[in-house]
């Protein structure tokens, strides 16, 4: 069965979310054999096969489009569907309801326990979220609003939003945040909310007051904004935050493994991680520096544009008067690691240093343990991202 729905790029995904919720409502719960692929020559995208309680055979689902990101028609096919009029009517109703999805959307408040590696967030709130400390150390209750069509859809959207908030909190505090275990619960404790404009702190001078992290006013505004809607600039910034948070998790596995209660045997399995962390830190800067709009230089021989990502990154860092020297060193080592397999060390240190030569190393000597200070580059990246956040939220606090 093929239906003309004619959904533009701005409505296509909301239509799909509404449709899956309507199918769950009308045909019963189910699941996906999700194997998406695109046939560009036919302007077709195949999702896979959708199962439901009322179906013996799964529905093969695909869409056709006129423009990328839009939906012109949607097709749901199975031999069972062709034979049973009752199922056809339920599918038709689901499609029709989903095409008029606005009345189906519900605003739901959700809460989740989150855990900080070092210390919890102090009381913080905005129009669309709140963070409260609990009587259990390092545990917070994070509450926020989500727009969804049913519980499955709401839970999925809540997971996406939760991850974004944790990534922003990581940049704001230069720390790491996790989901709490299911058995970790606490009672809200009353701590006065501290309003701060400070984002220029650096390194160990983190914004900790009475054992709790504080976050800036602009960060609260930004979290409020991304819960409601996102623009392209916010998406780019969030991607940079996600890369930073991932890098910092690897970083903390090295420096804070005891606080994470990670067994030594497991920690050894996941090392070395310095190179991975360095790649992610530099990638965070690459993504964030895309905000710099400038015409690339042209090749003198062929006239084609020459794109220099590294120079753009350095310009981005210099714009915040941060330590560009450290970034240059890490960027070079990161490139060597990615393109030639040049590791930061050979991991041969067993308690005694055995000096040897290595012409490929900048020092001319072999490195037995990583000599890179990952915390120093973490300082630079988080500092730049915090200042960047101040810029992209200008005009949103009135």
PyMOL commands that set and color helices and strands:
alter all, ss='L'
color gray80, all
select helices_A, chain A and resi 12-27+40-42+79-83+85-99+102-104+151-173+217-228+232-255+264-270+274-291+309-319+324-340+374-392
alter helices_A, ss='H'
color red, helices_A
select strands_A, chain A and resi 2-7+30-39+44-52+59-64+71-77+106-116+124-125+129-133+139-148+177-179+208-209+212-213+297-298+305-306
alter strands_A, ss='S'
color yellow, strands_A
deselect
rebuild
show_as cartoon
